């Protein structure tokens, strides 16, 4: 079993996966996902980016547990995973924790609202409008 | 022009630092080429036939003098003294050394430029109308919206691993100078009942399966601009094909679903995502728009020109377009001198154009998808001085939209994807047609060295496609395409030719046009009126039917 790496406060690294969702499964079609603690989203190939949409939609549906990215992933995907709502990663090949932390901390700003707590540049530039939007 | 604030600069600087780390790991052997390749590609660095090629983003084709001078510096310092402007309004350098690539990106960052997302299956550089802010027929300036898209699409977490690359164009005139309907998303700014909004076209493209984008929304309010794009991208990311690289573009999804079903899915997704606070506030749009406020045009300028020098008069007639401000003109600079490589400019030429922009054009330069440059705001009274300076730098060719203004991809001279050479065919054709170009009038010839269609052959009045035929370069001839507001796709005329044969065939096509045209008809008009038959007969003789 691949080592679990937390990328967000919602991670529950000690917990096992309750369910695994494949790239071509529609998370909106799954009943009862809200009962789970850890939902795994599988990336058989890193190039296949459907899992990013799945995670984000789960967060939009209000899922507050751990969403774990599993499969063919490297440090280069971490920031996109985190921003799309993933909270932990279990990569096939082990991640170097120091390199992973550096990758997550690399960019000081983001340009769009997503499923993490990142505040888009436009909201930083216009803080009053941002409060209204939230 | 847009100027970076601390946020924009910090993001680009962070990208350079990230890439420098990755490059150092590659050079030390900690990263192998397999793992490094996707990282360098995300920074526009390709390994080509002879060397690394770097593609630099020129957002919506707009440059300042300082930026163009930096592109000249890059050409001198890191390449062989020239650069190649592309059909995506970008610039490519063909002789880059890997070890120097991080320094190059750092130099670009010092003038608010980058190579982010110029490759890979992500949202690429946003394209626009090269006459934006200057065109007389413009509803409003499209560039603030293009800049908003640039920022929104940069490192978008959900859309960084799309099924395939994704290209967006924004225009604001009925005249389409950006081939808008041949993009994955084409956005046209329009007026309705005193409000501005967008016509939204999705699923156009060239390449292996050329398709003209259908309209999926006739008026998108500006307040939903980003959330609607988000909805389109989400439907594509979830349902675009990933089993076959040749069927992975959004045009295939839209075509397979049908435009109305695709639109329905987008509307449904949009109804959801618009509640998530994805759209930038009015204040941000106003902030960006301020950067694109019209420059301080002078009033009461002289409109008349001294046309005493016939070479100057010809250049004015062919290269200069009307401007929305009285007394100003739009100047097109040809990068198509006969015998040279279409779209190439030397470092010295870039310096000259940068100087001219600063002195005469409110410090702006535009890159066109036809691989030429534009000075968007020049006083009529300065045209003579501009022309003289261009002429001294070998940049005063007068062939805009004429037979020698040929678009050509790099082809097999540089590109690993190519099946045939494009540049020599373009050069031979230009030399052949130059003496007749005035007589032939508007004639857009576009040459691609492979089915991917970077040379836009599908949109050529005359398109040429290089293919591999049993190990030999073979060229197909296509007629009747257009990338303008009357968008159409060129059709193959008949069997292909070798390099000498394609040149002869084009000559026969042009002769047939001259023989058959009605008063005032362009080549494209004659082809549309008569169809392929007379051209087929001219090229293949009477023996080929159908």
Interface residues (C-beta under 8 A of the other chain):
Chain A: X26 X46 X47 X48 X49 X50 X52 X53 X56 X60 X74 X76 X77 X79 X80 X81 X82 X83 X84 X102 X103 X106 X107 X108 X109 X110 X111 X112 X113 X114 X115 X120 X121 X122 X123 X124 X125 X126 X129 X130 X132 X133 X134
Chain B: X5 X7 X8 X10 X11 X14 X15 X17 X18 X21 X35 X38 X39 X121 X151 X152 X154 X155 X156 X157 X158 X159 X160 X161 X162 X226 X234 X237 X238 X242 X272 X273 X276 X277 X278 X280 X281 X282 X283 X284 X287
